[in-house]
């Protein structure tokens, strides 16, 4: 009987070690806290997969628990006025200072786009609410946080279209006057998938001949910027890293475009490119755009082009993969030249690291003013880990540095 008890304890210990322990590099701060945090995400992901396999709930409905668990009621306080608004049919939350500056100085504005792989997340999550309030008080700014539609209910380009409509509406002169905003001090910003949308909006806006008010800055926090090569050095190096392993990021990309599971399998094998997207691989060739220190011992091999019988040759996917609104890295240099100044944050232990690094290189080559902030001990999602029980020192530093850049450049 006693031996059975010992066996159960050993089994429980092994299961606990499996879920909690992750091979985290030594230069990541607060490693055990990150292991515990990741064990929650890992467990939820496994439950979501099991639920889908047995036919209870689909993967994304289970994963939405993260969004619901961190949801807060966004209310005004003594320093920040909060209001739910509808901008051109899209729900937004507007944060602004309660008091107008005595000098009558017009305010800055930041349009913020939350992360979550286009499938999860909400501007009503606690960390985003906290960040918006912090920016209001530190920058005397108006923050417009966008509740865009999510996959799998809505696939690309619905998310981009929602965000673009909000930005176009907000940049009307009369709207800016109503919020006491200086039209020359407006930025778009976002983290992860939100960084993708922010970069895409900045590109498309400067192409619009009808748009008179332009953005002054774009701030991209560990952005995802291309879907053509999912085997860059950072995807390989960090494929099992906490918070955003390669499998989950590929699943985000796949679901952004389609719910067809065969496309997910093609993306996992990096065999999803069609002839149209393959012609654009030159823009994401990491052997040309990554600094030597990040290439390390990895050898570049261009992703293969799928056969005609592959699911990637459906009409919608054929064009979506090559669409720069989905993958901002795919635009030619001539389109990058006139973009607003940029802040790009990257983390060493993030599958998306190389997307950001390649964009920094290409923007600088095009003559754009770029501030690149790389965190050697950083991991994906860290900027949002600023609230108990998942508050990390690196998250607070990221917020401080990000807001400082906005203060100095917007």
N, C-alpha and C positions, 0 to 999 in steps of 0.2 A: 504493500500500500504506500509505504514511504517512498519507494522507488518511483511509483507512478506520480506522486506529488513533485518529486524532483524533476521528472521528465516534463511535466506540465510547466513548471517554472522555467526550465531551460528553453522549452518551446516558446513560451511567452517572451522570454528575454531575446530569443533569436528573432521573433517577429518584430518586437519593438526596435531592435537594432537595425533590422531591414528597413523599417519605415522611417526611423529617425536619422540613422547615420548616412551621410553622403560624403563622397570624397571631395571635400572642399579645400581649395588651396590655402596654405598657411597665411598668405598675406591678406586674406579677407578678414576684416574685423568681426568680432562677435560671432564666431563661427558656430558655436553651439546654438545660439539664438536663431541663426539662419537655418541650421539643421532642423530645429523644432518647427520653425515656420514652414519650411519646405515639406516636412512630413505631413502637415495638414493638407497642403496643396496636392501632394502625391496621393494621399489617401482618398481625397475627394475625386481626383482624376480616375483612380481605380474603381471607385464606386460608380462613377458616371459610365465607365466602359462596361462594367458588369450590368448596370441597369439597362443599358442599350442592348446588350447581348441577349438578355432574358426577356426583352420586350416591355419593360416597365415604363421608363422615361428615356428620351433620347439624351445623348451625351451632354448637349449644351443646356438643356433644362436643369440637369443636376448641377452643372458647373455654375449656373447662375446663382447658386447659393452664396457664392462669394460676394456678388453684387448686392444681394438682399441683406446679407449679414452686416455689411458695412454701410447700409443706407441710413441716412440721418434726415431729420426734418430741417430744412433750410429756412431759418427765420432771421429776422433783423435783430440787431443788438444796438448798444449805445454808440458804436463806432461805424457799423456797416449796415446799410439798408439793402435788403434782399427782396427781390420780386420775381415771380414767375411770369414770363412773357411769351408771346408767340411772334416770331419774326418770319414773315412770309410762309406761314404754315408750319414752322418748325418750333418745337418747344425749347426755350432757353431759360437760364437763370441769370439774372442781372444783379451783380454786386456793385455797390457804389458807396462812396463816403457819405455818412449821415450829414456831415456839415460841409458846406461849401467853403473853400479857402477865402479868407478875408481879402486877399489880394485880387480875388476874382480870376485868378489864373486858370486857364482851361486845363482839363485833365488829360492824362494818358488813357489809353484803352488797350486791353489785351483780350483777344478772342481765344478762349482756351478750349481745346479738344481733348477729351479724356481718352485713355488707352483701354485695352481690353481685347485686342485682336479683332476688332470690328464685330465681335460676337458677344462680348461681355462688357461690364463696366457701366458707369453712370456718373454724371456730374453731381449726383446727389449722394455719392459715397463720402464718408467722413473725411478721408485724406484730401479729396478734391475740394470739398467745402472749406476745410482748414486752409489749404493753399490759396484759394480765392480770397478769403478774408485777409490773409497775411499780405497778399499783393495789394489789396485795396488800401490797407493802412500804411504799408511801407512806401508805396508808390503814388499815393493819392490818385488812384486809377479806377476806372470802371472795368469790371471783368464780365465778359459775356461767356458763360459756360453752356455748351451746346449739347442737347439731348438728341443726338442723331439716331436714326433707325439702325437696328442691329440684324446681323445674320444669326440663324439661318432663315428667319422670316423674310428678310430682305437681303438680297445679294448685291454685289457691286453692279452699278455705280450708285446705289441708293444712298449710302453713307456719304460719299463725296458730294452728291447733289444736295443733300440736306445742309451740309456745312457750307457749301458754296452759296446757297440761297441766303443763309444767315449772314454771311460776310457781305454779300452784295446789298442786302437790305440795310445792314448796320452802317455801311459806308455812304449812305445817302446824306447829303449835307443837312437836311432838316432833322434827321434822326440824331446825328452827331450834335447838333445845336441843342436838342432836347436834353441830352445827357452832359452838356457843357464839356465837350471833348474837342481837343485840338486835332484837326484833321491831319496834321503832319506828325502826330505822335501815336500811331496805331500799329500794333503788332498782332501776328497770329502765332499761336504756340500750341504745343501738345506733346504728350509722351507716348512712346511706342506706336501703336496704330494711330493715335492722335497726332503724333509727329509726322506720320505718313500723310495724313489728311492736311496738316498744316503746310507741308512742303508742296503738295499738289495744288492747294488753293493759291499759294503764293505764285506758282508758275502760271496757272490758268488766268489769274487776275491780271497779270501784266500783259497778257495777250489780248485782253478785252479792250477794243478801241473806245467803247462807250464808258469805260470806267475812269472817272476823273480823279477821285481820291484813291491814292495808292498806299500800300503798307510801307511803314518805315523799317520794320524788322520782322524776322521770323526766328523763333526760338524752338529748336527741335531737340527733344530729350530722348535719348536712345531710340531714334526713329527706325522704323522698318521701311525700306525704300526700294526694294526690288524682289520680284518673285521668280526671276529667270534662273538664277544659280543658287540653289539651296545647299551647296557644298563648299562654300567659301572656307578659308581657314578658321574663322570664328565659329561657323556652324560645326566644323569638325572638332575643334578644340573644346567647345562648350556644349556638346550634344547632350551631356547628362548633368549639366549644371542646374542648381536649384532655380525655382520659380518659372523659368522658361526653357525647358529642354527642347531639343530640336523637334521631337515628335509633336509637341504641342504647338510650336510655331508653324510647322508645316500644316498641321490641322487647321490652325487659324487661316492660313493662306488659302487652303483648299476650300474651306467653308465660305470664305469671302466671295469666292467665285461661283461655287456650286455645291450641292449636297451629294453629288455623285461620288460614291466611295472609291470608284476606280480611278478617279482623278487624284484623290488623296494618295492612293498607292503609287501612282505615277510620280507624284511630287516627292514622296518619300524616297523613291529611287533616283530622283533628279533626272527623270526621263519624261518630262512633261512639256518640253518646248515644241512648238510647231514651227513651220517655215517662216511665218511672219515674225514671231518673237525671236527666233534664232538669228535673224538679220540684225537684231539689236543687242546681241550678246557683247558686242564690242564696248558698249557703254557700262557694262558691269564686269569687265575683265579685270579681276583683282590683281593679276600679275602686272598690270599697267598702272593701277591706281592705288594699290596698298604700299605704304612705306615698307622698306626692306625688313625692319624689325618685326613687322606683323606677318610677313610671309613665312618666316621661320624656315622649316624644312619641307613645307607643303609645295607640291608641284601642281601647276595649273593644267587642267584638262577641260576643254570646252564641253558643256553639257550636250548630250546627243539630241538629235531631232527625232521626235516620235514618228512612228509609221502612220500611214493614212488611216489604219484601222483603230488607232488609239482614240480614247475619249477626248483627248485634247483637241481633236479636229472638229468638234462641234462648232457651229458658227459663232456662238456667243463666246466660248472660251478662246477661240482662234483670235478674236480681236481684244478680249479683255487682258490676256497675258501681255500683249504689246501696247497696252494703253498706259501712257504716262500718268494718268489720273490715279491709276492703281500702283504704278511703279515709277515714282518721280525721277529715278536715276536714268530712265530711258530717253530723256530729252537730249537733243544735240546741244553742243556748247553754245551755239548762237542764241539759244533760248535761256541759257543760264546767265548770260552776260548782264542783263538788266534787272536781276532779282535784288530784293532788298538785303541789307546786311544780315548776317546769320550768326546764331549761336547754336553750336552743335555739341551735345553732351554724349559721350560714349563711355562704356564700361568694358574693362578687360574680359570679365567673365560673363559674356553675353553673346548669344548666337548672332545678334544684330550688330555687333561691334563693327564689322567690316562694311556694312551698309553705310553707317555714319562716316567711317573713315574715307570710303570712296567718294562720298558726296562732298566732304571737306576738300579733298584733292581736286575734284572737278570744279567746284565753285571757285576755289582759289585760282585755278588755271584760267578760269573765265574772267577773273578780275573782281570777283565779289569779295567784300570785306567779311571775313569769317573769323569768329572766335571759337576755337576748338578746345573743349575742356574734357580731358580724358582722366578717368579714375582707375588707376592700376589695380586697386582692390575692389572695384565696383562690380555690382551684379544687377541684372535686369530688374526693374521695378523699385529700386532702392529709394527713389525720390518720394514714393508714396508710403514708405514705411516710416511714418513720423508720429504715429499714434499708438498708445498702449493697446494691446500687448506686443505689437510688432514695431516698436520705435527703435530705429537704428541710428547711431551717431552719423554714419555716412549719409543717411537720408536728410538729416538736418543740415549737414554741410552742403549737400547738393542744393537744397532749397535756398540757403543763404547766398551761395555763389550765383545761382540762377537769377535771383531777385536783384542782387548787386549789379549783374550785367544789364538787366532791364533798366535799372536806375541810371546807369551811366550811358546807355545807348538808345534810350527811347524818350 
